[in-house]
């Protein structure tokens, strides 16, 4: 269930968590590049309740915050 977006900054990325990791089946979380390789990523997995794939979090490279590309701007609008 989506309650609120939480933001964590660690390493090269800023994580925008949209669902808690406990809502997903163990071992199903996968990371996918979104847009250009190494810039933005989507973490998705299978929900415990329905078994459907859903987004757990988005990772946005810290370097993209200085001069965000149009793709990063669209992603941030969807998240927030």
C-alpha positions in Angstrom: 0.0 0.0 0.0 1.3 3.4 -0.9 1.3 5.7 2.1 3.9 8.4 1.4 7.1 8.7 -0.5 10.2 8.5 1.7 13.5 9.7 0.5 16.9 8.3 1.4 20.3 9.5 0.1 23.2 7.0 0.1 26.1 6.4 -2.2 25.6 7.6 -5.8 21.8 7.6 -5.7 18.8 9.2 -4.0 16.1 6.6 -3.3 12.4 7.5 -3.5 10.6 4.6 -1.8 7.0 4.3 -2.8 6.2 1.0 -1.1 7.7 -0.8 1.9 10.0 -3.7 1.1 8.0 -5.9 3.4 5.1 -5.8 1.0 7.0 -7.9 -1.5 7.8 -11.6 -1.8 11.3 -12.5 -0.6 13.8 -12.7 -3.5 11.6 -11.0 -6.1 13.0 -7.4 -6.1 14.8 -6.5 -9.3 16.5 -3.3 -10.5 15.9 -1.9 -14.0 17.5 1.0 -15.8 15.0 3.7 -16.7 16.2 6.0 -19.5 20.0 6.2 -19.9 22.1 3.5 -18.3 23.4 4.4 -14.8 21.2 7.5 -14.3 17.8 6.4 -13.0 16.6 3.0 -11.9 13.4 1.4 -10.9 13.2 -1.3 -8.2 10.3 -3.7 -8.8 9.1 -6.9 -7.3 6.1 -9.2 -6.8 3.6 -8.2 -4.2 2.8 -10.7 -1.4 -1.0 -10.0 -1.7 -1.6 -10.3 -5.4 1.6 -11.7 -6.9 1.6 -8.8 -9.4 4.7 -6.8 -10.3 4.8 -3.4 -8.7 7.4 -0.6 -8.1 9.1 -0.5 -4.7 11.4 2.5 -5.3 13.1 4.7 -7.8 16.8 5.5 -7.7 18.0 8.8 -9.2 21.7 9.5 -9.6 22.8 12.4 -7.5 24.6 13.9 -10.4 21.3 14.3 -12.2 20.0 16.7 -9.6 22.5 19.4 -10.6 21.2 19.5 -14.2 18.1 17.2 -14.5 17.3 15.8 -17.9 13.7 15.9 -19.1 13.4 12.2 -18.3 14.4 12.8 -14.7 12.0 15.7 -14.4 9.1 13.5 -15.7 10.1 10.8 -13.2 10.2 13.2 -10.3 6.8 14.6 -11.2 5.3 11.1 -11.2 6.9 10.2 -7.8 6.1 13.4 -5.9 
